[in-house]
Amino acid sequence: LPNRRLLVERLGHAIATNARTGRHGALMFIDLDDFKDINDLLGHHNGDLLLREAGARLRGVVRESDTVARFGGDEFVVLLELLAESADEALLAARQVADKLLKQLGHPYRLAGLDRKCTASLGLVIFNGHDSSADELMQRADLSMYEAKRSGKNTARVFDPQMRSELAGRLELEAELRGALGTGAFLIHLQPQLDAAGRLIGAEALLRWNRAGHGMTPPGLFIPIAEQAGLMPALGREAMALACEELARWVELPGATGLVMAVNVSAAQLYEPGFVEEVIALLARTGAPAERLKLELTESLLLTDIERAIEAMTRLREMGIRFSIDDFGTGYSSLGYLQRLPLDELKIDRAFVRDLPANASSLAIVRTIMALAATLRIRVIAEGVETSAQHACLLDNGCDAFQGFLFARPEPVESFRARLSASAAREGGAADQAAAARGR
């Protein structure tokens, strides 16, 4: 395939030709999804075979007059010349080609005797004449491809000028996020977890960012940015440290006896070298009791590398740390790995709780999870409980632990401590009344 240098020459020629003829062309930037996994798992030889096959598939879709270039790594660029005089017609034709390209790339590849799938993300820009330089067009197509990646991969996105301003905003937020690490700008809010009788059994620690000049920034805004920028291990360490420091305070706090602190752990954090040692050192530094710390992992995280996950979890479980599978029911669980994992809890995903009790499918999934947990002899907690009807339905089907807006929203640690003090005062008053009654 043509290389980057030849591609740039052909793109410059296409721009001039389109200017002369008044017709539109299209430039597509294509990146193979998760190609690194193929290279790591099967070796570079099979990675090269996949790249050659991908290039051949791309060539098989476009016209002889079009260009398919290898841009570098697992990136390809497709140049379609002289599509149509109308921009709308050119875009329609280019989108049809893009759909065919993604379909062809999505077919399995025969590697090491097995069929392996490797989809692609595609960015597309339409051009006409000298309205943009070759560098600008490449930048726009590249930006559109990253939008396709952000949208879930295996899809195409057409360049929109708004993408540039959104990218600038994301880059600014990312820079602020990096600068905020280790400065005390992050804190945790706690969302109570209760048992079937309404008694407090613990809380989930949820990270918040007190962003300079903007105040409290919701995680839905900065967590996706952190994931893209590779900052999740650092954020995870901040959340874990804050949670353990608060858990250590609970040891002496009235009303906090036996309460468990739940903390989310990301895939990047769990598989980072030295994760287990970091957690052990953190517990030693803060004095937080290991048996009252619960780490929440998602199913998809565990499926990334089940053997490494089991090894890390087993070492931490030996210290007393508990484990919960978060968003359970969304990750195509294997009963085999569930039996092998040192689990204490399954957490029913809010997507199934939301439609209770009316949705028969959600109800069937909840019942299946309850039966599975009973077989494995582990607890179940439901998250996202917002109505009394949902709560009653879950109770009727054997669930005995809950978390959601029906009971409490995430709150600052000071508010949670006040909740504990009030609870301890009520219990103390009830005990005094009982003692007085016995005296009479």
Buried (B, 14 or more C-beta within 10 A) or exposed (E): BBEBEEBBEBBEBBBEBBBEBEBBBBBBBBBBBEBEEBBEEBEEEBBEBBBEBBBEBBBEBBEEEBBBBBBEEBBBBBBBBBBBEEEEEBBEBBBEBBBBBBEBBBEEBEBEEEEBEBBBBBBBBBBBBEEBEBEEBBBBBBBBBBBBBBEEBBBBBBBBEEBEEBEEEBEEBBEBBEEBBEEEBBBBBBBBBBBEEEEBBBBBBBBBBBBEEEEEBEBEEBBEBBBBBEBBBBBBBBBBBBBBBBBBBBEEBBBBEEBBBBBBBBBBBBBBEEBBEBBBEBBEEBEBBBEBBBBBBBBEBBBBBBEEBBEBBBBBBEEEBBBBBBBBBBBEBEEEBBEBBBBBBBBBBBBBBBBBBEEEEBBEBBEEBBEBBEEBEBBBBBBBBBBEEBBEBBEEBBBBBBBBEBBBEBBBBEEBBEBBBEBBEEEEEEEEEEEEEEEE
